[in-house]
Amino acid sequence: MTDIEHATRLFLVAPPRIDAGTFAPLLKEALAAADVAAVLLAIEGTKENVLQPLVRIVQEAGAAALIADDTRLAGHVQADGVHIGGGSEDLRFALESFKPTRIVGAGNLHSRHAALEIGELAVDYLFFGRPHGDTHDAPHPTALELAEWWSEITQVPAVIMAGRSIESVRDAAATGAEFVALHDAVWSHAGGPGEAMKLAAAMLRHAGRQAA
C-alpha cells in the first residue's frame, strides 16, 4: 500500500461481529470480484484461531490484511499491518514495532489539526470517517471535507469511509482520496458482496475516466 497508484482503489472493512464459518466464503466472494488494496479486520472479540484463516484469505487474494488496534495480535496472525484508531501514543508504539516492514495506518481523525499532527508521524495512510460509521447512505460530510482537503495538500494517502449505499462510492472517490473504504454497502448488499464489489469497481473506473 505504500506504492500508491494514481487510480483510486477499494479498501474493505470487515463487519464488527461475524460467524467465522459464514463470513469466510463471503470474504472470498468479495475479494474475487474486484481489486482490493486492503482489508481491515476490525472484528470484536475474535481469537487468533479464527482471525488467522481470514488473514490468509486476504493475503492470498493479493490484498493487505490489517488488524485494528492490536499490534500483538497482528504479529501473531502474521498480518500485513495495523490500523490505529487510538491516540498518538498507541500510534507511536505501532510505528516503533512495525515500521518499516509493515503497514501502520491511523484513524479517528475529526479535524484538520488532528490530521496534520498524525500525518507528521510517517504513517502509511490516514482514514477519514469511522470504519463502522457508515450509518447513512452517503459518506459523512466531515469525512468528505477532510479527505478532499488532505488529498490536495499532502502525498500521504487518504482513505475515506463511504456510506452504506454502494452509490456513495462516487462521492467518496470525488474527494481525490487514494482509497475508498466499504463496509455495510458490501456486506448488506441485496445481490451479495461480489455484486457490490463489481458495482463499486465500475464506479471507480468511471470516476477515473472523468478525472482524466
Secondary structure, 3 states (H helix, E strand, C coil): CCCCCCCCEEEEECCCCCCHHHHHHHHHHHHHHCCEEEEEECCCCCCHHHHHHHHHHHHHCCCEEEEECCHHHHHHCCCCEEEECCCHHHHHHHHHHHCCCCEEEECCCCCHHHHHHHHCCCCCEEEECCCCCCCCCCCCHHHHHHHHHHHHHCCCCEEEECCCCHHHHHHHHCCCCCEEEECHHHHCCCCCHHHHHHHHHHHHHHHHHHHC
